[in-house]
Amino acid sequence: MTRKNFIKNLITLGAATPLMTSLFTSCNRSGFDFFEDFEVNFNGNVLIIGAGAAGLIAGHILNRYNIDFQILEASSVFGGRVKKIEDFSDFPIDLGAEWIHTEPSILGKLLNDPQTDLKTDAIVYNPQTIHLWKNNKLKKRNIFSSFYSEHKFKNSTWYDFFDQYIVPGISDKIVYNSPVTEIDYNSNKVKVQSQDGEIREADKVILTVPLTILQNNFINFLPALPSEKTEALNQVSMPDGIKVFIEFSERFYPDILLFGNIIEALRDESKIFYDAAFQKDSDRNILGLFNVGDSAAAYTSLNTEQEIIDKIIGELDEIFDGKASQTYQKHIIQNWSKEPFISGSYSHYDDYDALETLAQSINDKIYFAGEAYSSDSQATVHGAGETAYKVTEQILKG
Ligand SMILES: Cc1cc2nc3c(=O)[nH]c(=O)nc-3n(C[C@H](O)[C@H](O)[C@H](O)COP(=O)(O)OP(=O)(O)OC[C@H]3O[C@@H](n4cnc5c(N)ncnc54)[C@H](O)[C@@H]3O)c2cc1C
């Protein structure tokens, strides 16, 4: 989330270490070229596996070109790692992706539809009070606010973008509760089997499931995935991830709270508390916890939600002199590591050759889209959308 622009700005200021550079180049070079209209040389049918950002955008494009397609989604909802809760507070809360990690104009590019009047409430997100918990002391690091700038939605969410602009045109093409368990690409047509035994056939398959689903061999491929793909899968990780939102009767926390050495905190990502109501039209005090990476296991691996919230309140009490337990009202936990059909946060690569290998289609039949395959904006919603544009263009051009 916030790390990316912090790092970009640190680099601009010359304050970044060389270690940061690789992280930065992996994340957030903004923008990509969407295709213009072109001659379509494909009139077969397509099965899209997964109704997250990539699957929905792929369906949106195929629909525009009147291609016969279906989206098979394992869970009972669309969105994947884009998910919201309406009734926790007086503003909708993103339980997964929350920030727009590039210019908000990306929303219009993702929609790519001049006929639709896109209305978004994207704002500049520039937290002013940035504190650091280090060596058992709370330190002000507000100086970072002067070169901190991200974007987010004011009173809507990433989920609302899909719900309002992408899903209505394709909702009748989404088949829910249909986890795909086998993909047989031995013959001319690809045969896709769901857990209930139903087999569907397609000329092309766009696979958008999270990396963990492939790593855990949830889907049986016939023939098996090429060995270079399985080797590449072993070189990438999708570590733990959790978001927690807690309502307090008082606001006792800064806009952002980081931990340890500030440069390391930004470089390693990991754990940030933030005022989730900051710049929202809200009278409520909602503190968010974002924790992705190895350190998130301290929460995600706990057995019950009570243990998770007790641990968090205990930590906040230590930092803020007991204020957390004194003013606690309620909470919501989204443990992405334990979310069925997701099982983690987002892709982390040490070796970007692995990304290229993983993104390659197989036999012009199985195409891969999703955040993990974006070379420019990996680990983001718009990066997932970008890959959907790439693979549908390949399919449509024939
Ligand atoms: C905690 C957290 C915070 C984040 N914050 C941000 C942020 O602020 N900004 C941002 O841009 N990005 C953020 N991201 C990343 C962003 O959410 C993802 O990059 C993006 O949503 C991934 O989209 P996707 O389509 O690649 O995958 P997913 O959204 O995971 O979609 C894949 C879909 O496939 C389905 N599926 C799985 N297995 C099967 C199967 N066998 N058969 C059928 N369907 C299956 C899943 O149910 C899911 O719906 C965050 C992610 C996390 C976890």
The ligand as an SDF file (V2000), in Angstrom:
LIG
                    3D

 53 58  0  0  0  0  0  0  0  0999 V2000
   -4.2600   -6.8550    2.2710 C   0  0  0  0  0  0  0  0  0  0  0  0
   -4.1670   -6.3920    0.8470 C   0  0  0  0  0  0  0  0  0  0  0  0
   -4.0810   -5.0460    0.5690 C   0  0  0  0  0  0  0  0  0  0  0  0
   -3.9650   -4.6200   -0.7450 C   0  0  0  0  0  0  0  0  0  0  0  0
   -3.9360   -3.2700   -1.0130 N   0  0  0  0  0  0  0  0  0  0  0  0
   -3.9390   -2.8540   -2.2940 C   0  0  0  0  0  0  0  0  0  0  0  0
   -4.0850   -1.4750   -2.5850 C   0  0  0  0  0  0  0  0  0  0  0  0
   -4.2250   -0.6470   -1.6840 O   0  0  0  0  0  0  0  0  0  0  0  0
   -4.0930   -1.1010   -3.8910 N   0  0  0  0  0  0  0  0  0  0  0  0
   -3.9750   -2.0100   -4.9140 C   0  0  0  0  0  0  0  0  0  0  0  0
   -3.9820   -1.6130   -6.0860 O   0  0  0  0  0  0  0  0  0  0  0  0
   -3.8330   -3.3360   -4.6500 N   0  0  0  0  0  0  0  0  0  0  0  0
   -3.8300   -3.7700   -3.3780 C   0  0  0  0  0  0  0  0  0  0  0  0
   -3.7660   -5.0940   -3.1080 N   0  0  0  0  0  0  0  0  0  0  0  0
   -3.5450   -6.0320   -4.2040 C   0  0  0  0  0  0  0  0  0  0  0  0
   -4.8130   -6.2690   -5.0290 C   0  0  0  0  0  0  0  0  0  0  0  0
   -5.8760   -6.5620   -4.1670 O   0  0  0  0  0  0  0  0  0  0  0  0
   -4.5710   -7.4410   -5.9700 C   0  0  0  0  0  0  0  0  0  0  0  0
   -3.3790   -7.1920   -6.7100 O   0  0  0  0  0  0  0  0  0  0  0  0
   -5.7090   -7.6530   -6.9860 C   0  0  0  0  0  0  0  0  0  0  0  0
   -6.9560   -7.4420   -6.4110 O   0  0  0  0  0  0  0  0  0  0  0  0
   -5.5730   -9.0650   -7.5190 C   0  0  0  0  0  0  0  0  0  0  0  0
   -6.5290   -9.3180   -8.5360 O   0  0  0  0  0  0  0  0  0  0  0  0
   -6.4460  -10.6840   -9.3330 P   0  0  0  0  0  0  0  0  0  0  0  0
   -7.5720  -10.6810  -10.2960 O   0  0  0  0  0  0  0  0  0  0  0  0
   -5.0660  -10.9050   -9.8310 O   0  0  0  0  0  0  0  0  0  0  0  0
   -6.6580  -11.8440   -8.2340 O   0  0  0  0  0  0  0  0  0  0  0  0
   -7.8430  -12.0870   -7.2020 P   0  0  0  0  0  0  0  0  0  0  0  0
   -8.4840  -10.8330   -6.8010 O   0  0  0  0  0  0  0  0  0  0  0  0
   -7.2600  -12.9440   -6.1400 O   0  0  0  0  0  0  0  0  0  0  0  0
   -8.9190  -12.9200   -8.0410 O   0  0  0  0  0  0  0  0  0  0  0  0
   -8.7600  -14.2850   -8.2860 C   0  0  0  0  0  0  0  0  0  0  0  0
  -10.1400  -14.9500   -8.1830 C   0  0  0  0  0  0  0  0  0  0  0  0
   -9.9690  -16.3360   -8.4980 O   0  0  0  0  0  0  0  0  0  0  0  0
  -10.8520  -17.0660   -7.6790 C   0  0  0  0  0  0  0  0  0  0  0  0
  -10.3840  -18.4650   -7.6390 N   0  0  0  0  0  0  0  0  0  0  0  0
   -9.3550  -18.9850   -6.9360 C   0  0  0  0  0  0  0  0  0  0  0  0
   -9.2340  -20.2960   -7.2190 N   0  0  0  0  0  0  0  0  0  0  0  0
  -10.1800  -20.6030   -8.1070 C   0  0  0  0  0  0  0  0  0  0  0  0
  -10.5370  -21.8110   -8.7870 C   0  0  0  0  0  0  0  0  0  0  0  0
   -9.8890  -22.9520   -8.6060 N   0  0  0  0  0  0  0  0  0  0  0  0
  -11.5960  -21.7820   -9.6370 N   0  0  0  0  0  0  0  0  0  0  0  0
  -12.2930  -20.6300   -9.8640 C   0  0  0  0  0  0  0  0  0  0  0  0
  -11.9730  -19.4560   -9.2450 N   0  0  0  0  0  0  0  0  0  0  0  0
  -10.9290  -19.4430   -8.3910 C   0  0  0  0  0  0  0  0  0  0  0  0
  -10.7870  -16.3600   -6.3330 C   0  0  0  0  0  0  0  0  0  0  0  0
  -11.8990  -16.6660   -5.5230 O   0  0  0  0  0  0  0  0  0  0  0  0
  -10.7420  -14.9010   -6.7820 C   0  0  0  0  0  0  0  0  0  0  0  0
  -12.0380  -14.3530   -6.8630 O   0  0  0  0  0  0  0  0  0  0  0  0
   -3.9240   -5.5580   -1.8090 C   0  0  0  0  0  0  0  0  0  0  0  0
   -4.0350   -6.9190   -1.5190 C   0  0  0  0  0  0  0  0  0  0  0  0
   -4.1470   -7.3520   -0.2060 C   0  0  0  0  0  0  0  0  0  0  0  0
   -4.2810   -8.8100    0.0800 C   0  0  0  0  0  0  0  0  0  0  0  0
  1  2  1  0
  2  3  1  0
  2 52  2  0
  3  4  2  0
  4  5  1  0
  4 50  1  0
  5  6  2  0
  6  7  1  0
  6 13  1  0
  7  8  2  0
  7  9  1  0
  9 10  1  0
 10 11  2  0
 10 12  1  0
 12 13  2  0
 13 14  1  0
 14 15  1  0
 14 50  1  0
 15 16  1  0
 16 17  1  0
 16 18  1  0
 18 19  1  0
 18 20  1  0
 20 21  1  0
 20 22  1  0
 22 23  1  0
 23 24  1  0
 24 25  2  0
 24 26  1  0
 24 27  1  0
 27 28  1  0
 28 29  2  0
 28 30  1  0
 28 31  1  0
 31 32  1  0
 32 33  1  0
 33 34  1  0
 33 48  1  0
 34 35  1  0
 35 36  1  0
 35 46  1  0
 36 37  1  0
 36 45  1  0
 37 38  2  0
 38 39  1  0
 39 40  1  0
 39 45  2  0
 40 41  1  0
 40 42  2  0
 42 43  1  0
 43 44  2  0
 44 45  1  0
 46 47  1  0
 46 48  1  0
 48 49  1  0
 50 51  2  0
 51 52  1  0
 52 53  1  0
M  END
$$$$
